[in-house]
Amino acid sequence: MRLAEWADAFESAGSRLNEGAPLAELRDCVLANGNEGQAAAWLARLDRLRELGSIEFPLVENGEELAVIAPQQESFVPSLAPRAPDAAFGFHRFACLRRDGAAWLAESPLSGARFRMADPAVLDKPLVRRALAASGFLEDCRAEESEPQTPAHWEFHDLIFHTHSRRGWHHDPSGPQCPYIGLVEPEPVRRPEWPGTVVELPRADESAAETCSTILERRRSDRDFDDKEPISIAELGGLLDRAARSRSSVSGYVHDASGKTAAFEGAKRPYPSSGAVHELEIYPVVHRCNGLDPGLYHYDSWRHVLVRIPASEDEVARLLRHARIAVGARENPQIVLAVAARFSRVFWKYKSIGYGNILRNTGALYQTLYLAATELGLAGCAVGSADAMLFARITGLDPLVEGSVGDFAIGSRRSG
Ligand SMILES: Cc1cc2nc3c(=O)[nH]c(=O)nc-3n(C[C@H](O)[C@H](O)[C@H](O)COP(=O)(O)O)c2cc1C
């Protein structure tokens, strides 16, 4: 926004604004220094800045700044409850307090504003409690669970995640902000190879002359595996080739808000990935497969090979059993494709929407696996709930570096 044209006329108002002067004083200040038209325009700009969340509101008592109200949504207008709520009023079940650098932040996705403070003890001060109450942070903790103001099905972490992974709920930087340019190198697009025995995988045959719409219409979740004639290594190779191989790398440049630029390599695979980041890795956990020993493997999508990873048989059996229970099958799935994300690939580039993108990319991979499995005559089913720490134990991977985000059960189809 261009404010320069008013800078001379309203220099004192501008500096009083930075000092946190009340609105009435700013209004008097601009009226004393310019004509009415200029004053109205200045105040309109001020209101637009407020809507954009660029104006914060200090809560000051006896000259001491207790907290700062930082609006997060355009509709938010700060106000004070007529009186401080009594002690029965506490934080709403979606409100939380967390550290942010040297400051503390009180946040609630239902509020439209955050409170920033140096010392969380000020949350008990009457003035701050009046502002918290007016901003929707407090609720009567004695109240029966009668009429919840928020739909009861929202859980704390779901609402926090949802409101942080979409714009409009907050003013944090969002999107490809690339905050680590010049500080940390991005992880390479090719995951470092696992050491271990390499198993060559066959490629997919020529595709059948079936139209995409026919395959889409035939696609379904199939949990009925034919253990008399299990999936073969050729079918597994065909599935991974069709759905998940790396076709090529893509070189490009990214920049941060200050204009710093860095090279960032993406990839092309059959399924889409936000920003071509392609952070997902597939770890086939094999129970029964003709031509392949049971156990844990990594699918190297660049070389189209499997690499055997030594793993505890008991833990592998547990992972397969969990998948069987999740899909409600009679027998363990013949193969579970455990999907892991190399988180820093995504977080190096994206702020705020990174984890949401990982889950979206996992969904894109699921559908591509479903369609390829349908075309190849295999039975397949996404697995919604899996034990991420079990995966971490089996692979020895740090769950915050490369962690489990999904699973897909696959095998030969019993029904024709
Ligand atoms: C993200 C996701 C998770 C799923 N998790 C499971 C699961 O844990 N167990 C299961 O039996 N089916 C699971 N499914 C399959 C759905 O139950 C199935 O897609 C749905 O019933 C519709 O049937 P259809 O796929 O045959 O069209 C999942 C599907 C998706 C997309």
The ligand as a Gaussian input file, in Angstrom:
#p B3LYP/6-31G(d) Opt

LIG

0 1
 C       -7.295000     -42.443000       2.819000
 C       -8.000000     -43.766000       2.765000
 C       -7.901000     -44.636000       3.816000
 C       -8.548000     -45.884000       3.793000
 N       -8.370000     -46.740000       4.828000
 C       -8.972000     -47.978000       4.791000
 C       -8.744000     -48.923000       5.844000
 O       -8.009000     -48.676000       6.795000
 N       -9.370000     -50.120000       5.786000
 C      -10.193000     -50.442000       4.735000
 O      -10.740000     -51.534000       4.734000
 N      -10.396000     -49.557000       3.715000
 C       -9.792000     -48.348000       3.704000
 N       -9.961000     -47.466000       2.661000
 C      -10.803000     -47.833000       1.539000
 C      -12.171000     -47.237000       1.694000
 O      -12.896000     -47.920000       2.697000
 C      -12.899000     -47.345000       0.342000
 O      -12.237000     -46.487000      -0.590000
 C      -14.364000     -46.966000       0.446000
 O      -15.078000     -47.882000       1.208000
 C      -15.010000     -46.868000      -0.928000
 O      -14.899000     -48.110000      -1.583000
 P      -14.154000     -48.253000      -2.973000
 O      -12.729000     -47.870000      -2.794000
 O      -14.290000     -49.713000      -3.318000
 O      -14.833000     -47.352000      -3.952000
 C       -9.337000     -46.237000       2.678000
 C       -9.449000     -45.343000       1.595000
 C       -8.772000     -44.136000       1.634000
 C       -8.875000     -43.197000       0.456000

